[in-house]
Amino acid sequence: MSMNSSTHANTAKRYPDSQVEVRGLEARYYDLLMDVASLGRYKGFIEGAIGDMDIQPGDRILDLGSGSGRNACLMRHYSGEDGEIQGYDIGDEMMARFRTRCARHGNVQVARQPIDEDFPPDAPFDKALISFVLHGLPHPSRLKVLDNVYHALRPGGTFHILDFGEFDPDHRALPVRWFFRHVECPYATDYVRRSWTENLEGAGFVVTEQHPYVWGLARLLTAQKPVTPPLASV
Ligand SMILES: C[S@@+](CC[C@H](N)C(=O)[O-])C[C@H]1O[C@@H](n2cnc3c(N)ncnc32)[C@H](O)[C@@H]1O
């Protein structure tokens, strides 16, 4: 597969079947679409989830697939003047929206960086957030993201996955079955059927907290990079 360069504007989709590579009008009006589709509840939902991340003043936070910057601005409210938020994204419209929205904060920025390729060298981060991106990637790319985050965090740092919960869509109510069959991409069905505790443990993390939302259809999963690395990796 030909991958996008980290430094050049994207033309082709990395994964044609994925729906998280948001572009064009959908990207320009992404926040409005989310608000309308959720009947106005998305804002409260995302504010609650970010509140559950326990962000401290001064935290350096990596925001993977940072989109329009809505989450970054919310996190900045907690990390404050002394913190820093670094978004990574590949969507031109999304990054433009991020830069406009976060322009007033010198310590909130976004860079073009595929989250499933090696990250550039940087000081260790205290936290990383990935919000509604992981489900839309092929599984090997998701594992690469987990590995990247493990190496980007300081020991004791935390990784927060805000995304769909874990369930079998075929065993949920009709609207949920319909949504996963006809609206979401096939990667999403694969995502919700996997054990994310196992995947995170496989990448070296320890799962510390889970916050389910909307009857378990969504979830904030928190995992910590241990302070002491596992014996095998010493
Ligand atoms: C569904 S949007 C979610 C945006 C934001 N995280 C939020 O919760 O509002 C997915 C975002 O991930 C970005 N994205 C998708 N695949 C990516 C990849 N491989 N590397 C970096 N960003 C990616 C898209 O450009 C888009 O901005």
The ligand as an SDF file (V2000), in Angstrom:
LIG
                    3D

 27 29  0  0  0  0  0  0  0  0999 V2000
  -13.8840   10.6400   13.3570 C   0  0  0  0  0  0  0  0  0  0  0  0
  -12.6980   11.9210   13.4070 S   0  0  0  0  0  0  0  0  0  0  0  0
  -12.5070   12.1550   15.1770 C   0  0  0  0  0  0  0  0  0  0  0  0
  -11.8620   13.4680   15.4940 C   0  0  0  0  0  0  0  0  0  0  0  0
  -11.6380   13.7470   16.9830 C   0  0  0  0  0  0  0  0  0  0  0  0
  -10.7210   12.7990   17.5760 N   0  0  0  0  0  0  0  0  0  0  0  0
  -12.9330   13.7890   17.7420 C   0  0  0  0  0  0  0  0  0  0  0  0
  -13.1530   12.9440   18.6230 O   0  0  0  0  0  0  0  0  0  0  0  0
  -13.7340   14.7040   17.4650 O   0  0  0  0  0  0  0  0  0  0  0  0
  -11.2220   11.0210   12.9880 C   0  0  0  0  0  0  0  0  0  0  0  0
   -9.9970   11.9020   12.8100 C   0  0  0  0  0  0  0  0  0  0  0  0
   -8.8520   11.0460   12.7130 O   0  0  0  0  0  0  0  0  0  0  0  0
   -8.0420   11.4710   11.6320 C   0  0  0  0  0  0  0  0  0  0  0  0
   -7.3210   10.2760   11.1320 N   0  0  0  0  0  0  0  0  0  0  0  0
   -7.8590    9.1950   10.5230 C   0  0  0  0  0  0  0  0  0  0  0  0
   -6.9010    8.2950   10.2470 N   0  0  0  0  0  0  0  0  0  0  0  0
   -5.7380    8.8280   10.6880 C   0  0  0  0  0  0  0  0  0  0  0  0
   -4.3780    8.3870   10.6840 C   0  0  0  0  0  0  0  0  0  0  0  0
   -4.0230    7.1920   10.1530 N   0  0  0  0  0  0  0  0  0  0  0  0
   -3.4300    9.1960   11.2140 N   0  0  0  0  0  0  0  0  0  0  0  0
   -3.7710   10.4110   11.7420 C   0  0  0  0  0  0  0  0  0  0  0  0
   -5.0410   10.8670   11.7800 N   0  0  0  0  0  0  0  0  0  0  0  0
   -6.0080   10.1000   11.2590 C   0  0  0  0  0  0  0  0  0  0  0  0
   -9.0140   12.0870   10.6370 C   0  0  0  0  0  0  0  0  0  0  0  0
   -8.3780   12.9770    9.7400 O   0  0  0  0  0  0  0  0  0  0  0  0
  -10.0180   12.7560   11.5660 C   0  0  0  0  0  0  0  0  0  0  0  0
   -9.6200   14.0610   11.8930 O   0  0  0  0  0  0  0  0  0  0  0  0
  1  2  1  0
  2  3  1  0
  2 10  1  0
  3  4  1  0
  4  5  1  0
  5  6  1  0
  5  7  1  0
  7  8  2  0
  7  9  1  0
 10 11  1  0
 11 12  1  0
 11 26  1  0
 12 13  1  0
 13 14  1  0
 13 24  1  0
 14 15  1  0
 14 23  1  0
 15 16  2  0
 16 17  1  0
 17 18  1  0
 17 23  2  0
 18 19  1  0
 18 20  2  0
 20 21  1  0
 21 22  2  0
 22 23  1  0
 24 25  1  0
 24 26  1  0
 26 27  1  0
M  CHG  2   2   1   9  -1
M  END
$$$$
